[in-house]
Amino acid sequence: MHEFAFKNNELYCERMKVGDIAKRVPTPFYLYSYKTLIDHYRKIKAAFRPVNPLICFSVKSSSNIAVLRAMVKNGAGLDIVSGGELYRARLAGVNPKRVVYAGVGKRCDEITEAIKFGIFFFNVESEEELQEIQRVAKSLGKKVNVAIRINPDVIPKTHSYIATGKGETKFGLDFETVHKIFNSSWRYPNLNLNGLHVHVGSQILDAAPFQAAIHKILDFIKKYHIAVEYFNIGGGLGIMYSIEHPQTARSFAEKILPMLKRSKLKIILEPGRFISGNSGVLITRVLYNKLTPRKKFVIVDGAMNDLIRPSLYEAYHKIVPVAVDGNSSETSEKVDIVGPICESGDFLGKDRLLPHMESGALLAVMGAGAYGFTMSSNYNSRRRGAEVMVIGNKFYVVRKKETYRDLVRGESIPRILK
């Protein structure tokens, strides 16, 4: 559930009218509910309480430092995948011993900064990466924790771009290679090979792929007597965008907790979308209506640069008017909601039933809190919109809308062209 609801035909975020916020913040903008964020974090924490896991929120899903601070202040660690995310994590005041660092392409400078900061774990994805972390750790005179990411060759039912546990993807290592690494651990005197990591994908709606992956890895540990203390089971729990029936945190936990308890390993979780997805919406304003012989288009000021998921993943996001007329059902019509960008793929929703929306009316694109702003861009030299957080009956602009000067910051014209 989430804290976006209609009262007297107007959409509220917690105790604030969305329409009132839009009077003071230019559209398009992202709007986050603090209460939804924290409620979803607490649901996972409660569901897995029997194994007392370290829960590291996935920064890539929603990386605004106010969002990260909200998570950290309520006890979460952070899962990062880049030097930039490490920088954000530090600004959010995270305890370094609650940071895990994943990703297949960590640069030397990123590894160095992470070791100096004192992160808890690197999740390692290749033998060469392992060698590089060893080299850097030795040069710094440090000993660092490493979890080896296993690719379990499990195929979840999700979009192919976000299925990361299949054998042909770039992620993780096969069981044979992992076994070889542990047998040659003496090669890495500055590394504490103390964990295993798995992440089968994102937006996964049932527990079966997780169960299969965990079962494979625990069997591997038992068969080869792999000496580890930590088991990072990743994230990937799906949310409802349209007609999906995702598992709850409790139902998911009930299916995998027996295996985790028997393992006696310390557990790390990396949820992202489950916490942030329904905590945010994209607010956009209608510019024009356009009727063609084949389609009716509602052209809005939000676009694929603001929310690329529909174009990239063919993802469905529910779209609702911010204010509805009591008789709106009588005037509903099938429309495509599209943006101003010069691409046919620039759409937020197709064939949606909406009441007639006059120019200036507001729409809310629901479930946009995960991989929304974090995947936005300046394509067509469009300025990225503001990010806003509601806490109770107040709102806070936690990132200002970009200016035109922001668009060219760092650019210059060579003297020879002047």
C-alpha positions as CSV (number, residue, x, y, z in Angstrom):
1,M,0.0,0.0,0.0
2,H,1.0,3.7,-0.3
3,E,0.0,7.1,1.0
4,F,-1.4,8.5,-2.3
5,A,-5.2,8.5,-2.1
6,F,-8.2,10.5,-3.3
7,K,-10.2,12.6,-0.8
8,N,-13.2,14.6,-2.1
9,N,-12.0,13.8,-5.7
10,E,-8.6,15.2,-5.2
11,L,-5.3,13.3,-5.0
12,Y,-3.4,13.6,-1.7
13,C,0.1,12.6,-0.8
14,E,-0.1,11.8,2.9
15,R,-1.9,14.9,4.3
16,M,-1.1,17.3,1.4
17,K,-3.1,18.0,-1.7
18,V,-1.0,17.2,-4.7
19,G,-2.7,20.0,-6.7
20,D,-1.5,22.5,-4.0
21,I,2.1,21.4,-4.4
22,A,1.8,21.8,-8.1
23,K,0.9,25.4,-7.7
24,R,4.3,26.0,-6.1
25,V,6.5,23.5,-7.9
26,P,6.8,23.5,-11.8
27,T,5.8,20.3,-13.6
28,P,7.0,17.7,-14.3
29,F,8.3,16.8,-10.9
30,Y,8.7,13.7,-8.8
31,L,6.8,13.5,-5.5
32,Y,7.8,11.1,-2.7
33,S,5.9,10.0,0.4
34,Y,8.2,9.6,3.4
35,K,5.7,7.5,5.2
36,T,5.4,5.0,2.3
37,L,9.2,4.6,2.1
38,I,9.5,3.9,5.8
39,D,6.4,1.6,6.1
40,H,7.8,-0.6,3.3
41,Y,11.2,-0.8,4.9
42,R,9.6,-1.8,8.2
43,K,7.5,-4.5,6.5
44,I,10.7,-6.2,5.2
45,K,12.4,-5.7,8.6
46,A,9.5,-7.3,10.4
47,A,9.1,-10.2,8.0
48,F,12.8,-11.2,8.3
49,R,13.1,-10.4,12.0
50,P,13.8,-14.1,12.9
51,V,17.2,-13.9,11.1
52,N,17.9,-10.3,12.0
53,P,19.3,-9.3,8.6
54,L,21.3,-6.3,7.5
55,I,18.9,-4.5,5.2
56,C,20.8,-2.4,2.6
57,F,18.5,-0.2,0.6
58,S,19.3,-0.3,-3.1
59,V,20.5,3.3,-3.9
60,K,20.1,2.8,-7.7
61,S,16.3,2.6,-7.3
62,S,16.0,6.1,-5.7
63,S,19.2,8.0,-5.0
64,N,18.1,11.4,-3.7
65,I,20.1,12.1,-0.6
66,A,16.9,13.0,1.3
67,V,15.5,9.5,0.4
68,L,18.8,7.9,1.5
69,R,18.9,9.9,4.7
70,A,15.3,8.8,5.5
71,M,16.4,5.2,5.1
72,V,19.6,5.6,7.1
73,K,17.9,7.5,9.9
74,N,15.5,4.6,10.3
75,G,18.2,2.0,10.5
76,A,18.8,0.8,6.9
77,G,22.2,0.3,5.3
78,L,22.8,1.1,1.7
79,D,23.6,-1.1,-1.4
80,I,25.8,0.9,-3.9
81,V,27.1,0.2,-7.4
82,S,29.3,3.2,-8.2
83,G,31.6,5.9,-6.8
84,G,28.8,8.4,-7.2
85,E,26.5,6.3,-5.1
86,L,29.2,6.0,-2.5
87,Y,29.4,9.8,-2.5
88,R,25.7,10.1,-2.0
89,A,25.8,7.5,0.8
90,R,28.4,9.5,2.6
91,L,26.3,12.7,2.3
92,A,23.3,10.7,3.7
93,G,25.4,9.9,6.9
94,V,25.5,6.2,6.4
95,N,27.6,4.0,8.8
96,P,30.3,2.5,6.5
97,K,29.8,-0.8,8.2
98,R,26.3,-0.9,6.7
99,V,27.4,-0.4,3.1
100,V,27.7,-3.2,0.5
101,Y,29.2,-2.4,-2.9
102,A,28.0,-4.4,-6.0
103,G,28.5,-3.9,-9.7
104,V,30.5,-5.6,-12.4
105,G,32.8,-2.7,-13.4
106,K,34.3,-1.0,-10.3
107,R,37.2,1.3,-11.2
108,C,40.5,1.4,-9.3
109,D,39.7,4.9,-7.9
110,E,36.2,3.7,-6.8
111,I,37.6,0.7,-5.0
112,T,40.2,2.9,-3.3
113,E,37.6,5.3,-2.0
114,A,35.4,2.5,-0.8
115,I,38.2,0.8,1.1
116,K,39.3,4.2,2.6
117,F,35.7,4.8,3.7
118,G,35.7,1.4,5.4
119,I,32.7,-0.3,3.6
120,F,31.4,-3.6,5.0
121,F,31.5,-5.7,1.9
122,F,32.4,-5.8,-1.8
123,N,30.2,-8.1,-3.9
124,V,32.7,-9.3,-6.4
125,E,31.7,-10.3,-9.9
126,S,34.9,-11.6,-11.7
127,E,38.3,-13.0,-10.9
128,E,40.0,-9.9,-12.4
129,E,38.0,-7.7,-10.1
130,L,39.0,-9.8,-7.1
131,Q,42.7,-9.4,-8.1
132,E,42.3,-5.6,-8.4
133,I,40.7,-5.3,-5.0
134,Q,43.5,-7.4,-3.5
135,R,46.1,-5.1,-5.2
136,V,44.4,-1.9,-3.9
137,A,43.9,-3.3,-0.4
138,K,47.5,-4.4,-0.2
139,S,48.7,-0.9,-1.3
140,L,46.6,0.6,1.4
141,G,47.6,-1.9,4.1
142,K,44.0,-2.9,4.6
143,K,42.0,-6.2,4.9
144,V,38.6,-6.0,3.3
145,N,35.5,-8.2,3.3
146,V,34.5,-9.8,0.0
147,A,31.4,-11.7,-1.0
148,I,31.6,-13.6,-4.3
149,R,28.5,-13.2,-6.4
150,I,27.2,-16.5,-7.8
151,N,25.2,-16.6,-11.0
152,P,22.8,-19.5,-10.2
153,D,21.5,-19.8,-13.7
154,V,17.9,-19.3,-12.6
155,I,15.4,-17.7,-15.0
156,P,12.8,-15.5,-13.3
157,K,9.6,-14.3,-14.9
158,T,10.5,-10.7,-15.5
159,H,11.8,-8.4,-18.3
160,S,14.9,-9.8,-19.9
161,Y,16.8,-6.5,-19.2
162,I,16.4,-6.9,-15.4
163,A,16.8,-10.7,-15.2
164,T,20.3,-10.9,-13.8
165,G,20.5,-14.6,-12.6
166,K,20.6,-16.2,-16.0
167,G,23.8,-18.0,-17.0
168,E,24.3,-15.8,-20.2
169,T,24.2,-12.5,-18.3
170,K,27.2,-10.4,-17.3
171,F,26.5,-10.9,-13.6
172,G,28.3,-13.1,-11.1
173,L,30.4,-16.2,-11.5
174,D,29.6,-19.9,-12.1
175,F,29.8,-22.4,-9.3
176,E,33.0,-24.0,-10.6
177,T,34.8,-20.7,-10.8
178,V,33.6,-19.8,-7.3
179,H,34.9,-23.2,-6.0
180,K,38.3,-22.5,-7.5
181,I,38.5,-19.1,-5.9
182,F,37.8,-20.4,-2.5
183,N,40.4,-23.2,-3.0
184,S,43.0,-20.6,-3.8
185,S,42.0,-18.0,-1.2
186,W,45.7,-17.8,-0.2
187,R,46.3,-15.8,-3.3
188,Y,44.3,-13.0,-1.7
189,P,46.0,-12.2,1.7
190,N,44.3,-8.8,2.0
191,L,40.8,-10.2,1.3
192,N,38.5,-11.9,3.8
193,L,36.5,-14.2,1.5
194,N,33.6,-14.3,4.0
195,G,30.4,-14.2,2.0
196,L,28.4,-15.3,-1.0
197,H,26.0,-13.1,-2.9
198,V,23.1,-13.7,-5.3
199,H,20.7,-11.5,-7.1
200,V,18.4,-13.1,-9.6
201,G,16.7,-10.0,-11.0
202,S,14.2,-7.3,-10.4
203,Q,10.4,-7.0,-10.3
204,I,10.0,-10.7,-9.4
205,L,6.5,-11.5,-8.3
206,D,6.8,-15.0,-6.7
207,A,9.3,-16.7,-4.4
208,A,10.2,-19.7,-6.7
209,P,13.2,-18.1,-8.4
210,F,14.6,-17.0,-5.0
211,Q,14.0,-20.5,-3.5
212,A,15.7,-22.2,-6.4
213,A,18.8,-19.9,-6.3
214,I,19.1,-20.1,-2.5
215,H,18.7,-23.9,-2.6
216,K,21.5,-24.2,-5.2
217,I,23.9,-22.0,-3.2
218,L,23.3,-23.6,0.1
219,D,23.8,-27.0,-1.5
220,F,27.1,-25.7,-3.0
221,I,28.2,-24.5,0.4
222,K,27.5,-27.9,2.0
223,K,29.0,-30.0,-0.8
224,Y,32.3,-28.2,-0.9
225,H,32.5,-27.1,2.8
226,I,32.7,-23.4,1.8
227,A,33.6,-21.4,4.9
228,V,31.6,-18.2,4.8
229,E,29.8,-16.2,7.5
230,Y,27.5,-14.1,5.4
231,F,24.9,-14.8,2.7
232,N,23.6,-11.8,0.7
233,I,20.4,-12.8,-1.0
234,G,20.0,-9.6,-3.0
235,G,16.7,-7.9,-3.7
236,G,14.2,-8.0,-6.5
237,L,10.8,-8.2,-4.9
238,G,8.2,-6.9,-7.3
239,I,5.4,-4.4,-6.8
240,M,2.0,-3.9,-8.3
241,Y,2.0,-1.6,-11.4
242,S,-1.3,-2.8,-13.0
243,I,-2.7,-6.4,-12.7
244,E,0.3,-8.0,-11.0
245,H,-0.2,-10.0,-7.8
246,P,3.2,-9.6,-6.1
247,Q,4.1,-11.4,-3.0
248,T,4.1,-9.5,0.3
249,A,7.2,-9.2,2.4
250,R,5.7,-11.6,4.9
251,S,4.7,-14.3,2.3
252,F,8.1,-14.1,0.7
253,A,9.9,-14.4,4.0
254,E,7.8,-17.4,5.1
255,K,8.9,-19.3,2.0
256,I,12.6,-18.7,2.3
257,L,13.2,-18.3,6.1
258,P,13.3,-22.0,6.8
259,M,16.3,-22.4,4.5
260,L,18.0,-19.3,5.8
261,K,17.6,-20.4,9.4
262,R,19.0,-23.8,8.7
263,S,22.0,-22.3,7.1
264,K,23.0,-20.4,10.3
265,L,24.5,-17.7,8.1
266,K,24.2,-14.0,8.7
267,I,21.8,-12.6,6.1
268,I,22.0,-9.4,4.0
269,L,19.1,-8.1,1.9
270,E,19.2,-5.5,-0.8
271,P,15.6,-4.3,-1.4
272,G,15.0,-1.3,-3.7
273,R,11.8,-1.2,-5.7
274,F,9.8,-2.9,-3.0
275,I,10.6,0.1,-0.7
276,S,10.7,3.0,-3.1
277,G,8.5,2.0,-6.1
278,N,5.1,3.0,-4.7
279,S,6.6,5.8,-2.6
280,G,6.8,8.1,-5.6
281,V,4.8,9.5,-8.4
282,L,5.5,11.7,-11.4
283,I,3.3,14.8,-11.7
284,T,2.9,16.1,-15.2
285,R,0.6,18.7,-16.8
286,V,-1.5,18.5,-19.9
287,L,-0.3,20.8,-22.7
288,Y,-2.6,19.8,-25.6
289,N,-5.1,17.4,-26.9
290,K,-4.6,16.0,-30.4
291,L,-7.1,14.0,-32.4
292,T,-6.0,12.1,-35.4
293,P,-8.0,9.7,-37.6
294,R,-6.6,6.7,-35.7
295,K,-5.7,8.0,-32.2
296,K,-6.4,10.6,-29.6
297,F,-3.2,11.9,-27.9
298,V,-2.9,13.8,-24.6
299,I,0.4,15.7,-24.9
300,V,1.9,16.4,-21.5
301,D,5.1,18.2,-20.3
302,G,6.5,14.9,-18.9
303,A,8.5,12.7,-21.3
304,M,10.6,9.7,-21.7
305,N,13.6,11.6,-20.4
306,D,11.7,12.0,-17.1
307,L,10.4,8.4,-16.9
308,I,12.0,6.0,-19.4
309,R,10.5,2.8,-18.1
310,P,7.5,2.7,-20.5
311,S,9.8,3.2,-23.5
312,L,12.7,1.0,-22.3
313,Y,10.9,-1.9,-20.7
314,E,7.3,-1.4,-22.1
315,A,6.5,-0.9,-18.5
316,Y,2.9,-0.1,-17.4
317,H,2.3,2.7,-14.9
318,K,-1.2,3.6,-13.8
319,I,-2.0,7.2,-14.7
320,V,-4.7,9.1,-12.9
321,P,-6.0,12.7,-12.9
322,V,-4.9,14.7,-9.9
323,A,-8.4,16.1,-9.6
324,V,-11.5,14.2,-10.9
325,D,-15.0,15.3,-11.7
326,G,-17.7,13.3,-10.2
327,N,-19.1,12.5,-13.7
328,S,-15.7,11.7,-15.2
329,S,-16.6,8.1,-15.9
330,E,-19.3,9.3,-18.3
331,T,-16.7,11.2,-20.4
332,S,-13.9,8.7,-20.4
333,E,-12.1,8.1,-23.7
334,K,-9.2,6.0,-24.8
335,V,-6.0,8.0,-25.3
336,D,-2.2,7.8,-25.5
337,I,-0.4,10.0,-23.0
338,V,2.7,11.2,-24.8
339,G,5.5,13.8,-24.2
340,P,7.2,16.5,-26.3
341,I,10.3,14.5,-27.3
342,C,11.0,13.8,-30.9
343,E,10.7,10.0,-30.7
344,S,7.7,7.8,-31.3
345,G,8.8,5.9,-28.2
346,D,8.1,9.0,-26.1
347,F,5.0,7.8,-24.2
348,L,4.0,7.4,-20.6
349,G,0.9,5.3,-21.3
350,K,-1.0,3.9,-24.3
351,D,-4.7,3.2,-24.8
352,R,-5.7,4.5,-21.4
353,L,-9.2,5.4,-20.4
354,L,-9.2,8.9,-19.0
355,P,-11.8,11.7,-18.7
356,H,-11.3,14.5,-21.1
357,M,-8.3,16.5,-19.8
358,E,-8.2,20.2,-20.6
359,S,-4.9,22.0,-21.1
360,G,-3.4,22.7,-17.7
361,A,-4.9,19.7,-16.0
362,L,-2.6,17.5,-13.8
363,L,-1.9,13.8,-14.2
364,A,-0.1,11.5,-11.7
365,V,2.0,8.6,-13.1
366,M,1.8,6.1,-10.2
367,G,4.5,3.7,-9.0
368,A,7.3,5.9,-10.3
369,G,9.5,6.0,-7.1
370,A,11.9,3.3,-8.3
371,Y,14.1,3.8,-11.4
372,G,12.2,7.0,-12.2
373,F,14.3,10.1,-11.5
374,T,17.4,7.9,-11.2
375,M,17.2,6.9,-14.9
376,S,16.1,10.4,-16.1
377,S,18.2,12.3,-18.6
378,N,18.6,15.6,-20.4
379,Y,17.7,14.2,-23.8
380,N,16.5,17.0,-26.2
381,S,18.2,19.3,-23.7
382,R,15.2,19.0,-21.4
383,R,15.8,20.1,-17.8
384,R,15.2,17.4,-15.2
385,G,12.4,18.3,-12.9
386,A,12.3,18.8,-9.2
387,E,12.1,16.1,-6.6
388,V,9.7,16.7,-3.7
389,M,9.2,14.8,-0.4
390,V,6.0,15.0,1.7
391,I,6.3,14.4,5.4
392,G,2.9,14.5,7.0
393,N,1.3,17.9,6.1
394,K,4.4,19.6,4.7
395,F,6.4,19.2,1.5
396,Y,10.1,19.8,0.9
397,V,11.8,20.4,-2.4
398,V,14.7,17.9,-2.0
399,R,16.1,18.7,-5.5
400,K,15.4,21.9,-7.4
401,K,14.4,21.8,-11.1
402,E,17.4,22.2,-13.3
403,T,18.1,25.5,-15.0
404,Y,19.3,26.1,-18.5
405,R,22.7,27.0,-17.1
406,D,22.7,23.5,-15.5
407,L,22.3,22.0,-19.0
408,V,25.7,23.4,-20.2
409,R,27.6,23.3,-16.9
410,G,31.1,22.1,-17.7
411,E,30.8,22.7,-21.4
412,S,33.0,25.1,-23.3
413,I,33.8,26.4,-26.8
414,P,37.4,25.9,-27.9
415,R,39.2,29.2,-28.6
416,I,39.8,28.2,-32.2
417,L,36.0,28.3,-32.8
418,K,35.5,31.8,-31.3
